[in-house]
């Protein structure tokens, strides 16, 4: 993409997603994703009913009457976006590709994070770690992330979700909030890696998919291509048996994915490319409150 076109696209996404994060998600994001713990704020005199374990003995000795420590929730988070950049993100049967929805969701979450004074980092992955952007704060950093979301060209086309989760677990030492954004078209089983990652971090899964991945239209002979392997084959979509078989395959896939989220205790939401991802994100945030 040419520089002028890229900057224009960055600006368009910035205007749209920054407005969404400011006007819609400000309260939900703040309450849905808690800080790492409690930070010491000040001391005050002991009152009846206070927990004696919070007594500050040094201050108490100095003033010869009991004082307790007052704590505030630590609000600052580190947020990591794990972005699937495999070949299948280039698919879209309506007005928009999965890649564009993934970009907008990621940008909205990024602006929500910096409005909350959180650091944000990104890991682009296929069946390898394509790029790691370390967590930082600030608008300049967000615009760099958006530019990469739009224009990043991966080396590989396939998907390995287990790999990126293991990388996250090893690379980010302190507990962070992690958004795993993918279509979850993965040949392997990622449940174990997801369980381990979610024990250390707070992992949230966002599936982005196209309706033509969930159901076949009846349009006669159709050549289909696996975007991740490049393999092509012809199928007869006028056959109800073929369409039903495909629907069963999709439903099985979704059930396995959702079962993995449930057993790993990971909050998740699915977003269809033609649907309103704002509603889906609000539902996800509300689920966590």
CORFEN-V816969 format. One record per residue. N is the residue number from 1. RES is the residue in three letters. OMEGA is omega in degrees with one decimal (* if undefined). Layout:
((N	RES	OMEGA) (N	RES	OMEGA))
This chain:
((1	UNK	179.3) (2	UNK	-174.6) (3	UNK	-177.7) (4	UNK	179.3) (5	UNK	179.5) (6	UNK	-179.8) (7	UNK	177.4) (8	UNK	179.6) (9	UNK	177.0) (10	UNK	-178.6) (11	UNK	179.1) (12	UNK	-178.9) (13	UNK	178.1) (14	UNK	-177.8) (15	UNK	-177.2) (16	UNK	-171.5) (17	UNK	177.5) (18	UNK	176.7) (19	UNK	178.4) (20	UNK	-176.0) (21	UNK	-178.5) (22	UNK	-171.9) (23	UNK	-173.1) (24	UNK	-168.9) (25	UNK	-173.0) (26	UNK	-178.1) (27	UNK	-176.8) (28	UNK	-178.4) (29	UNK	-176.4) (30	UNK	-175.7) (31	UNK	-176.2) (32	UNK	-176.0) (33	UNK	-172.8) (34	UNK	177.0) (35	UNK	-175.3) (36	UNK	-177.0) (37	UNK	-176.7) (38	UNK	179.5) (39	UNK	179.1) (40	UNK	-176.8) (41	UNK	-175.9) (42	UNK	172.2) (43	UNK	172.9) (44	UNK	-179.3) (45	UNK	178.1) (46	UNK	175.6) (47	UNK	-179.2) (48	UNK	179.8) (49	UNK	177.3) (50	UNK	178.9) (51	UNK	-177.5) (52	UNK	179.1) (53	UNK	-179.9) (54	UNK	179.9) (55	UNK	174.7) (56	UNK	-171.1) (57	UNK	179.2) (58	UNK	179.6) (59	UNK	178.8) (60	UNK	179.8) (61	UNK	-177.5) (62	UNK	-175.0) (63	UNK	176.2) (64	UNK	170.4) (65	UNK	-169.4) (66	UNK	173.1) (67	UNK	176.6) (68	UNK	176.9) (69	UNK	175.6) (70	UNK	-177.7) (71	UNK	172.4) (72	UNK	177.3) (73	UNK	174.9) (74	UNK	-175.5) (75	UNK	-173.2) (76	UNK	179.5) (77	UNK	161.7) (78	UNK	-179.9) (79	UNK	176.6) (80	UNK	173.3) (81	UNK	174.4) (82	UNK	-170.7) (83	UNK	177.3) (84	UNK	179.4) (85	UNK	180.0) (86	UNK	-173.9) (87	UNK	-174.6) (88	UNK	179.2) (89	UNK	-178.4) (90	UNK	-176.5) (91	UNK	174.1) (92	UNK	-176.3) (93	UNK	178.3) (94	UNK	-175.4) (95	UNK	-169.7) (96	UNK	178.2) (97	UNK	178.0) (98	UNK	-178.7) (99	UNK	-177.6) (100	UNK	178.2) (101	UNK	177.0) (102	UNK	179.6) (103	UNK	-178.3) (104	UNK	178.4) (105	UNK	-179.3) (106	UNK	-180.0) (107	UNK	178.2) (108	UNK	177.8) (109	UNK	179.8) (110	UNK	178.3) (111	UNK	176.1) (112	UNK	-179.2) (113	UNK	-176.3) (114	UNK	174.0) (115	UNK	179.9) (116	UNK	179.9) (117	UNK	178.3) (118	UNK	171.1) (119	UNK	177.4) (120	UNK	177.7) (121	UNK	-176.1) (122	UNK	167.8) (123	UNK	172.5) (124	UNK	-178.8) (125	UNK	168.8) (126	UNK	168.8) (127	UNK	172.2) (128	UNK	174.1) (129	UNK	-175.5) (130	UNK	-179.1) (131	UNK	176.8) (132	UNK	175.7) (133	UNK	-176.1) (134	UNK	-178.5) (135	UNK	174.7) (136	UNK	175.0) (137	UNK	167.5) (138	UNK	-177.0) (139	UNK	-179.9) (140	UNK	179.1) (141	UNK	179.4) (142	UNK	-179.0) (143	UNK	174.9) (144	UNK	178.9) (145	UNK	-179.7) (146	UNK	178.6) (147	UNK	179.3) (148	UNK	178.0) (149	UNK	-177.6) (150	UNK	-164.3) (151	UNK	-175.4) (152	UNK	179.0) (153	UNK	-178.3) (154	UNK	177.0) (155	UNK	-177.1) (156	UNK	-175.1) (157	UNK	-176.2) (158	UNK	-171.8) (159	UNK	172.2) (160	UNK	-176.5) (161	UNK	177.7) (162	UNK	-177.9) (163	UNK	-176.9) (164	UNK	178.4) (165	UNK	176.9) (166	UNK	178.3) (167	UNK	178.0) (168	UNK	-177.8) (169	UNK	-178.7) (170	UNK	-171.6) (171	UNK	-176.5) (172	UNK	-172.1) (173	UNK	-178.6) (174	UNK	179.7) (175	UNK	179.6) (176	UNK	172.2) (177	UNK	-173.8) (178	UNK	173.9) (179	UNK	177.6) (180	UNK	-174.0) (181	UNK	-172.2) (182	UNK	168.5) (183	UNK	178.1) (184	UNK	170.4) (185	UNK	-173.0) (186	UNK	-178.1) (187	UNK	-175.7) (188	UNK	177.2) (189	UNK	-174.3) (190	UNK	-173.7) (191	UNK	-177.4) (192	UNK	179.4) (193	UNK	179.2) (194	UNK	179.4) (195	UNK	-179.0) (196	UNK	-179.5) (197	UNK	-176.7) (198	UNK	173.7) (199	UNK	-177.8) (200	UNK	-176.6) (201	UNK	175.1) (202	UNK	-174.2) (203	UNK	177.1) (204	UNK	-177.0) (205	UNK	176.8) (206	UNK	178.0) (207	UNK	174.3) (208	UNK	-177.9) (209	UNK	179.1) (210	UNK	-175.6) (211	UNK	179.5) (212	UNK	171.8) (213	UNK	-177.4) (214	UNK	-178.6) (215	UNK	179.9) (216	UNK	174.1) (217	UNK	176.3) (218	UNK	-177.2) (219	UNK	179.1) (220	UNK	-178.9) (221	UNK	-178.6) (222	UNK	175.0) (223	UNK	178.1) (224	UNK	-178.4) (225	UNK	174.6) (226	UNK	-174.9) (227	UNK	-176.5) (228	UNK	-179.7) (229	UNK	-178.2) (230	UNK	-178.4) (231	UNK	-179.8) (232	UNK	172.3) (233	UNK	178.8) (234	UNK	172.9) (235	UNK	179.7) (236	UNK	-176.0) (237	UNK	176.8) (238	UNK	178.2) (239	UNK	178.8) (240	UNK	178.7) (241	UNK	178.7) (242	UNK	-178.6) (243	UNK	178.8) (244	UNK	178.4) (245	UNK	178.2) (246	UNK	179.8) (247	UNK	178.4) (248	UNK	178.8) (249	UNK	-179.7) (250	UNK	-179.3) (251	UNK	177.4) (252	UNK	179.1) (253	UNK	-179.7) (254	UNK	180.0) (255	UNK	178.1) (256	UNK	178.9) (257	UNK	-178.2) (258	UNK	176.3) (259	UNK	177.5) (260	UNK	177.9) (261	UNK	-177.1) (262	UNK	-177.7) (263	UNK	177.9) (264	UNK	-177.7) (265	UNK	179.6) (266	UNK	174.3) (267	UNK	-175.5) (268	UNK	174.6) (269	UNK	176.4) (270	UNK	-177.8) (271	UNK	175.1) (272	UNK	-173.7) (273	UNK	-176.9) (274	UNK	-177.7) (275	UNK	-178.6) (276	UNK	-178.0) (277	UNK	177.7) (278	UNK	179.0) (279	UNK	-179.1) (280	UNK	-179.8) (281	UNK	178.1) (282	UNK	177.7) (283	UNK	178.3) (284	UNK	-179.5) (285	UNK	-179.3) (286	UNK	179.2) (287	UNK	-175.4) (288	UNK	-177.5) (289	UNK	*))
